[in-house]
Amino acid sequence: MKRNTGQDRSITQHWRPATQAVRGGTRRSEFGETSEAIFLTSGYAYDCAGDAAARFAGEQSGMTYSRLQNPTVEMLEQRIALLEGAEACRATASGMSAMTAALLCQLEQGDHVVAGRALFGSCRWLTDTLLPKFGIQTTIVDARDAQAFADATNDRTKLWFFETPANPTMDIVDLKAVCALARQCGVRTVVDNAFATPALQRPMDYGADIVAYSATKMMDGQGRVLAGAVCGTEDFILNELLPFTRNTGPTLSAFNAWVVLKGLETLDLRIRRQSENALEVGRFLEARVPRINHPGLPSHPQHALAASQMVMTGPIFSFEVDGGRAQAHALLDSLGLIDISNNIGDSRSLMTHPASTTHYGVAEEKRIEMGVTEGLLRLNVGLEDPADLIDDLDQALRKIGL
Ligand SMILES: *Cc1c(COP(=O)(O)O)cnc(C)c1O
């Protein structure tokens, strides 16, 4: 059998996801290194002037400049595309640069976008502030209602943009229903899949056109680097996304790409264990707090939908206390093990108060509309022993009288 050196896609593309996560996209250099090499270089030298000209003319394959191509970054892009089941992927410097590029590269003045109301705070800034500034109108809908997207669509509508599960209310969007409606309406879907990652949910299997990531979250998974990615058809990536990213420059560094490559090797293991831990901690909290939004618990109104489109429900959920910001902050200040931190997807357990952190920049009436109340807390459950996490929550809840 032919040895895999990573160069021959006919060998590698049939591997199953667990194999892709460890080996997908690997390209060995002349030294035969087992772990992917980090190519920390901004430029590349050519054998002759004719080669340089041929590369710029697109007549010769090869690297020209690291804003445009880098071998380590390309390995990551291929690995994510293989995991996602996408034709192509482009990595970016952060999740927000991925979202911005995915939207702006295909929109122009006069276009219209329909977006889910529960979005990451900065994504709401894109839809509510940035796009309108350039003459692109947005309508915000309750993404739990598939028909609401179609009802808000007009003849200028180009995109439907949403995340599922949504941050931080854990709303679930029916991927199959929404993507099918989008096709009927002749509109493209852009899905922010940061919470689930391809290990738990592959939106393209349900008909999504473009899937964008904050790879900072579960893909790195150990709170080390910022990174992002956009997946789509080869045509979309080459002809729409690449002209935008190459010329505006939200490039991922080779070092950060390498860290995410290492993260992907353990993504499946981590996300499964963290999902199990989050269920255990969620079951404990459900008996102690007034409200919990955890798609893995039968009390979540979209529990069945989550179970039908996700392998497991992931490490993140939110819950509410009745005493508003004062009681929510008091709970955070009583924690001994779980960190007060607004990151997610980390192997450490982290808790934040969205209204005063991740959604601080969202106007109060919009926060209320999104379900980000003053008593809402979001928890990312890590890889610690869940019994220690439950002990920590138990003593903190007692301190605030719950
Ligand atoms: C964190 C996050 C982003 C932004 O990603 P960065 O890597 O922080 O730029 C976008 N969408 C969702 C759902 C996120 O959780």
The ligand as a Tripos MOL2 file, in Angstrom:
@<TRIPOS>MOLECULE
LIG
   15    15     1     0     0
SMALL
NO_CHARGES

@<TRIPOS>ATOM
      1 C1        -16.0880   33.6890   20.3380 C.3       1 LIG1
      2 C2        -17.1050   33.6690   19.2910 C.ar      1 LIG1
      3 C3        -16.9500   34.4470   18.1420 C.ar      1 LIG1
      4 C4        -15.7540   35.3510   17.9370 C.3       1 LIG1
      5 O1        -14.5640   34.6450   17.8720 O.3       1 LIG1
      6 P1        -13.1130   35.2440   18.2570 P.3       1 LIG1
      7 O2        -12.1930   34.1360   17.9640 O.co2     1 LIG1
      8 O3        -13.1860   35.6380   19.6970 O.co2     1 LIG1
      9 O4        -12.9060   36.4420   17.3830 O.co2     1 LIG1
     10 C5        -17.9470   34.3840   17.1830 C.ar      1 LIG1
     11 N1        -19.0330   33.6010   17.3470 N.ar      1 LIG1
     12 C6        -19.2090   32.8440   18.4430 C.ar      1 LIG1
     13 C7        -20.4180   31.9950   18.5550 C.3       1 LIG1
     14 C8        -18.2520   32.8510   19.4510 C.ar      1 LIG1
     15 O5        -18.4410   32.0980   20.5470 O.3       1 LIG1
@<TRIPOS>BOND
     1     1     2 1
     2     2     3 ar
     3     2    14 ar
     4     3     4 1
     5     3    10 ar
     6     4     5 1
     7     5     6 1
     8     6     7 2
     9     6     8 1
    10     6     9 1
    11    10    11 ar
    12    11    12 ar
    13    12    13 1
    14    12    14 ar
    15    14    15 1
@<TRIPOS>SUBSTRUCTURE
     1 LIG1         1 GROUP 0 **** ****
